[in-house]
Amino acid sequence: MELATIREIMTKNLFTNVFQPIYHLPSQKIVGYESLLRCPLVKSPDVLFHAAQKHGGVHELDMSSISNSIQTFYSYYKKKQCE
């Protein structure tokens, strides 16, 4: 995978973030969420991150993923507040 493809994935938001709940087993309550990157163009997020690392773009991909994760979580939280 070329750096241009990775940048296109980031600029066109061709990836999503999904949230895996983190449970506190003794209380059986959700105590947080882990954000996981998903992209339909690659089999695994590892493929995307390894390619980004190979081309020196891993920091850019990290920042794009973090930004998207925050925006996605905020949108979900805001929507829940309105219900």
Stockholm file with secondary structure:
# STOCKHOLM 1.0

chainA/1-83         MELATIREIMTKNLFTNVFQPIYHLPSQKIVGYESLLRCPLVKSPDVLFHAAQKHGGVHELDMSSISNSIQTFYSYYKKKQCE
#=GR chainA/1-83 SS CCHHHHHHHHHTTCCEEEEEEEEETTTTEEEEEEEEEECTTSSCHHHHHHHHHHTTCHHHHHHHHHHHHHHHHHHHHHHHHHC
#=GC SS_cons        CCHHHHHHHHHTTCCEEEEEEEEETTTTEEEEEEEEEECTTSSCHHHHHHHHHHTTCHHHHHHHHHHHHHHHHHHHHHHHHHC
//
